[in-house]
Amino acid sequence: MKKFYIPTSTLNFNNILSSESVFPKAFYTKRGFGYSRWTTIPENGFDNAIVLYESIKAFDRPKGELEDHSLLIETHLKENFIKQGDGFLYCDSTIFLTPSTTRFLFFSESERRIALSMSENSLESKLLKLYSKRIDVVTKPQETYQPIVAKEPCALNEAQLEYDIHTNMMKGALYGYYIGSLLSSDNESIKQLNELKEIHDIFA
């Protein structure tokens, strides 16, 4: 596993948290579930690929009416990507995130606070609490990411897109079964389940 960095906008923060993943931009309009939009930035602006950087650098978002700030995703991945440039690589598939392998990095406490306050009121960002200890502020480096001016590095990964669609359908079925089981449980079963969870928490 190797550490990589994905620069993006805080406008995508809820989107990322809702699915615990980052997709190539083109996936969002074609997948048929979740958010249909993705805000691109010059440092990561391809449709069919995600740009992964090998080190932390600074980047800025333009001032405007929206609360659009710099957000850096730090995650550990197996190094198996398309093409390597000068300190970066291209990934044409979905990157799945977990609290154990991922951190969200901000360059200022105020920007972190704004992003969190906007997410706390969103039903889609229900996974925010899982990452609460993985959302940090880092000192802004002197060196900056440069906008990548290049042709699209690859074609749309249709196989990955189909896989994501089927995976989402399975997740929906599992969530439905889980919710149905909870609603059909009697009080005694729920009491026993809560006691088991307390015992599990003590040992954990």
C-alpha positions in Angstrom: 0.0 0.0 0.0 1.2 3.5 -0.9 0.0 6.9 0.2 -1.6 9.1 -2.4 -3.3 12.6 -2.4 -6.3 13.6 -4.3 -6.9 17.4 -4.5 -10.6 18.5 -4.8 -13.1 21.0 -3.7 -15.1 21.1 -0.5 -18.2 21.3 -2.8 -17.6 17.5 -3.2 -17.3 16.8 0.5 -20.8 15.5 1.0 -20.7 13.6 -2.2 -17.6 11.7 -1.1 -19.0 11.0 2.4 -22.3 9.7 1.0 -20.6 6.8 -0.8 -17.2 6.6 0.8 -15.6 6.8 -2.6 -14.2 8.9 -5.4 -15.2 8.2 -9.0 -13.9 9.6 -12.3 -16.1 12.6 -13.1 -17.9 10.9 -16.0 -19.2 8.2 -13.7 -21.4 10.6 -11.8 -23.8 11.4 -14.7 -23.9 7.8 -15.9 -24.2 5.6 -12.7 -27.8 6.4 -11.9 -27.5 6.7 -8.2 -26.2 9.2 -5.6 -25.0 12.6 -6.6 -25.0 13.3 -10.4 -22.6 16.2 -10.3 -18.9 16.5 -9.4 -17.0 19.8 -9.2 -13.7 19.6 -11.1 -10.6 21.6 -10.4 -7.7 22.4 -12.7 -5.3 20.2 -10.7 -7.7 17.2 -11.2 -9.8 18.0 -14.2 -10.2 14.8 -16.3 -13.5 13.2 -17.1 -12.4 9.6 -17.3 -9.6 9.5 -14.7 -8.7 10.6 -11.2 -5.3 12.3 -10.7 -3.3 10.9 -7.7 -0.3 12.8 -6.4 2.5 11.3 -4.5 3.1 14.2 -2.1 1.2 17.1 -0.3 1.3 20.4 -2.1 -0.9 23.5 -1.9 -3.7 24.6 -4.2 -6.3 27.3 -4.0 -10.0 27.7 -5.0 -11.3 30.9 -6.5 -13.3 33.3 -4.4 -17.0 33.2 -5.2 -20.6 33.1 -3.9 -20.3 29.4 -2.9 -18.2 28.1 0.0 -15.6 26.5 -2.3 -12.4 25.6 -0.5 -9.4 23.4 -0.9 -9.9 19.8 0.2 -7.1 17.1 0.1 -7.9 13.4 0.4 -5.1 11.3 1.7 -5.5 7.6 1.2 -3.5 4.4 1.0 -3.9 2.4 -2.2 -2.2 -0.5 -4.1 -0.1 1.0 -6.8 -1.8 -0.3 -9.9 -2.5 2.7 -12.1 -2.5 3.6 -15.8 0.2 6.1 -16.4 2.8 8.0 -14.3 3.7 11.6 -14.9 6.0 13.9 -12.9 4.9 13.0 -9.3 1.4 11.9 -10.2 -0.6 8.9 -11.6 -3.9 8.4 -13.4 -6.6 6.1 -12.0 -9.5 5.2 -14.3 -11.6 3.3 -11.6 -13.4 4.0 -8.4 -11.3 4.6 -5.3 -13.1 3.3 -2.2 -12.3 5.0 1.1 -12.3 3.7 4.7 -11.6 5.5 8.0 -8.5 3.3 8.6 -6.9 4.3 5.3 -8.2 7.8 4.6 -7.8 11.3 6.0 -9.5 14.6 4.9 -7.0 17.5 5.0 -7.7 21.2 5.1 -5.2 24.1 5.0 -7.0 26.2 7.7 -9.2 25.6 10.7 -11.9 28.0 9.4 -12.2 26.0 6.1 -12.5 22.8 8.0 -15.2 24.2 10.3 -17.2 25.5 7.3 -17.1 22.1 5.5 -18.1 20.3 8.7 -21.0 22.7 9.5 -22.4 22.3 6.0 -22.1 18.5 6.2 -23.7 18.1 9.6 -27.1 19.3 8.2 -27.0 16.9 5.2 -28.7 13.6 5.4 -26.4 12.2 2.6 -23.3 12.7 4.8 -24.4 10.2 7.4 -20.9 8.7 7.5 -19.4 11.9 8.8 -19.0 10.6 12.4 -17.0 7.6 11.2 -14.3 10.0 9.8 -14.5 12.6 12.6 -11.0 11.7 13.9 -9.6 11.6 10.4 -10.4 15.2 9.4 -7.3 17.3 10.1 -5.7 20.7 9.4 -2.2 20.7 7.9 0.3 23.5 7.4 -0.1 24.8 3.8 3.1 23.9 1.9 5.0 26.5 -0.1 5.1 24.3 -3.2 1.8 24.1 -5.2 0.1 21.6 -7.5 0.2 22.8 -11.1 -2.9 22.6 -13.3 -2.5 19.6 -15.6 -2.9 20.5 -19.3 -3.1 17.3 -21.2 -5.4 15.2 -23.3 -7.8 12.7 -21.7 -5.4 9.9 -20.6 -7.9 7.0 -21.1 -11.3 5.9 -22.3 -14.2 5.5 -19.9 -13.9 2.4 -17.8 -17.2 0.8 -18.7 -16.5 -2.4 -16.7 -15.9 -0.5 -13.5 -19.0 1.6 -14.0 -21.2 -1.5 -14.4 -19.5 -3.0 -11.3 -20.4 0.1 -9.3 -24.0 0.1 -10.4 -24.4 -3.6 -9.4 -22.6 -3.0 -6.1 -25.0 -0.1 -5.2 -28.0 -2.3 -6.0 -26.6 -5.0 -3.6 -26.0 -2.4 -0.9 -29.6 -1.2 -1.3 -30.9 -4.7 -0.9 -28.7 -5.3 2.2 -29.8 -2.0 3.8 -33.4 -2.9 3.1 -33.1 -6.3 4.7 -31.3 -4.8 7.8 -33.9 -2.1 8.3 -36.7 -4.7 7.8 -35.2 -7.0 10.4 -34.9 -4.2 12.9 -38.5 -3.1 12.4 -39.8 -6.7 12.8 -37.8 -7.4 16.0 -39.7 -7.6 19.3 -38.6 -5.6 22.4 -36.9 -8.6 24.0 -34.7 -9.3 21.0 -33.7 -5.7 20.8 -32.8 -5.6 24.5 -30.6 -8.7 24.0 -29.0 -7.2 21.0 -28.2 -4.0 22.9 -26.7 -6.0 25.8 -24.5 -7.9 23.4 -23.3 -4.6 21.8 -22.4 -3.3 25.2 -20.4 -6.4 26.0 -18.7 -6.2 22.6 -17.9 -2.5 23.2 -16.3 -3.3 26.6 -14.0 -5.9 25.1 -13.2 -3.7 22.1 
